[in-house]
Amino acid sequence: MDFGKAISNIRRNKHISIQQITNNTITKSSYNRFVNGETQPSVNSFLTLLQNLHVSFEEFLYISRGYKPDYFNEIAMQIRDATITRNIPLMQEIHATISTYAQQNPNNQTYLHLKCVTTLILNSLQNEPLDQESKKILLNYLLKCDVWTHYEHTLFNSVIFIFEPSAVNAMEKRIIRNLDSYELMHIYGNESFRSLCVILAFDISHQDLMAAIKVVSKLANFSLHADMLFEKTLYKLFSGIVFLLSGQSIGLQNIKEAIQIMQLTDSKDYLKATFAFIKDVCQIYDFHDEGLAQLLKEGYQKLD
């Protein structure tokens, strides 16, 4: 990335003078050398330049990439979509691409982790034994991190199915610590909340309703921002399943509201995944409910 050129382009497009952007930061000559690629400013000076441009560091990186997400987020979204739709050929293609990158860059930990993720997801989708080396690499990495950022949440959410309940419990403590520490920060609260929802689904699938109820209680106390519709929908869905399995009438209503939101937003892939998950849960618990059966029947009809 040519940071100097990006800074210059943003300044010109915002019609900010060189004097304004370099005020109390660097000299005009130093600025010109920077934008021409001849030198690099200190970290503090660079951050002050961004502040004078009224641009956050995340925005700057996005703009400097040509208004595109970074590679990790881009490939993570592809992996997520292929997993939800159970698209094995697409996942094989993604895995081949990442494996090539990992081979060409053996010291790049991100490529290694993504290769492990796609390997394990393919194992799961094709009903194959899990690759133990990939599992070990991801488990060791996640357990050693005391603080999780977007990167760790993404890895964990992608392959939670490979872990034993004891390992998930250890990771849950880290996620809850993040939830408490970053509750006022939109992105970190968002990530932690989603990961707890993934753990909630994990507990439900492993017939541990007591653990699931504890997670529901924790999520209920978290203040979601008004625009966190996806997170609110996840909470409605999984809490609804827990309540319904516990004999609480509010459960069916919560599930219905979650499905309605997905229908209104035309989230067909998530709807299919939701219906499949509910059917699996009913089978695991040998659970029968006429209202739920009717809700699923109507939901499938609207998908056609």
C-alpha positions, 0 to 999 in steps of 0.5 A, spaced: 500 500 500 502 507 498 500 510 504 503 517 502 499 517 496 492 515 499 493 521 504 494 525 498 488 523 495 484 524 501 486 531 502 485 533 495 478 530 495 476 533 502 479 540 499 484 540 505 490 544 505 497 542 506 498 547 512 491 544 515 493 537 515 501 538 517 499 543 523 503 541 529 505 535 525 510 535 520 513 540 516 511 541 509 517 538 506 517 532 510 509 531 508 511 532 500 517 527 501 512 522 505 506 523 499 512 522 494 514 515 497 521 518 499 520 517 507 516 515 512 513 519 518 513 517 525 507 513 528 504 519 532 505 523 526 501 519 521 496 518 526 495 526 527 495 526 519 489 522 519 486 526 525 487 532 521 483 529 515 478 526 520 479 519 518 479 513 522 485 508 521 480 503 519 477 508 514 484 509 511 486 502 510 479 501 507 480 507 502 487 505 501 485 498 499 481 501 493 474 501 498 475 493 498 475 489 505 482 486 507 483 479 505 482 476 511 475 479 512 474 477 504 476 470 505 472 469 511 466 471 508 466 466 503 468 461 507 462 463 512 457 463 505 460 456 503 459 453 510 452 456 511 450 453 504 454 447 504 457 448 498 462 443 498 465 445 491 466 452 493 469 450 499 474 446 495 476 451 491 477 456 497 481 451 500 485 450 494 487 457 493 488 458 501 493 452 501 497 455 495 498 462 499 500 458 505 505 454 501 508 460 498 508 464 504 510 458 510 511 463 515 504 467 514 500 465 520 494 467 517 494 463 511 496 457 516 490 458 520 485 459 514 488 453 511 486 449 517 479 452 518 477 450 511 480 443 512 476 442 518 470 445 515 471 440 508 472 434 513 465 436 517 461 437 510 464 431 507 463 426 513 470 425 514 475 424 520 477 431 523 484 433 521 488 432 528 494 437 526 489 442 523 485 442 530 491 442 534 494 448 531 487 452 532 486 450 539 493 451 541 492 458 538 485 460 541 487 458 548 493 462 548 490 468 547 487 472 553 484 477 549 480 476 543 479 481 537 475 480 530 481 475 528 480 470 534 472 470 534 472 469 526 476 463 527 472 460 533 466 461 530 468 458 523 470 451 527 467 451 534 464 444 532 471 441 532 472 442 540 470 438 546 465 442 551 471 443 556 475 447 551 469 451 549 467 452 556 475 455 557 474 459 551 467 462 553 470 465 559 475 469 554 469 471 550 465 473 556 471 477 559 471 481 552 464 482 552 465 486 559 471 489 557 468 492 550 461 493 551 461 500 550 465 499 543 460 497 538 465 492 534 468 488 540 461 488 543 458 485 536 464 480 535 463 477 543 455 477 542 456 473 536 461 468 539 456 467 545 450 465 540 455 460 537 456 457 543 449 457 545 448 453 539 453 449 541 450 447 548 444 446 545 446 441 540 450 438 546 444 437 550 447 442 555 441 446 557 443 448 563 449 451 560 445 454 554 440 457 560 447 461 563 449 464 556 442 466 555 442 470 561 448 473 560 446 475 553 440 478 556 444 483 560 448 485 554 445 492 551 445 491 543 445 498 539 439 499 535 442 497 528 445 490 531 439 487 527 443 480 526 445 480 533 438 481 536 435 476 531 440 470 533 438 472 540 431 471 539 432 464 535 437 461 540 433 463 546 427 461 543 429 454 542 432 454 549 425 456 552 421 452 548 425 446 550 425 448 557 417 448 556 416 456 556 411 458 552 415 465 550 420 460 546 415 459 540 414 466 539 421 468 540 423 463 534 417 466 530 419 473 530 426 471 528 424 467 522 419 473 520 426 478 521 429 473 516 424 473 511 423 480 511 430 481 510 430 475 504 435 472 508 434 465 505 441 462 506 440 463 514 433 461 513 435 454 510 440 453 516 435 455 521 430 450 519 435 445 518 438 446 525 431 446 529 430 440 525 436 437 528 435 439 535 428 436 535 431 430 533 436 430 538 431 431 544 426 427 541 422 434 541 415 435 538 411 441 538 405 442 533 406 450 533 413 449 531 412 444 526 406 448 523 411 454 523 417 450 520 412 448 514 409 455 513 417 457 513 419 452 508 413 453 503 415 461 503 422 458 501 419 455 495 
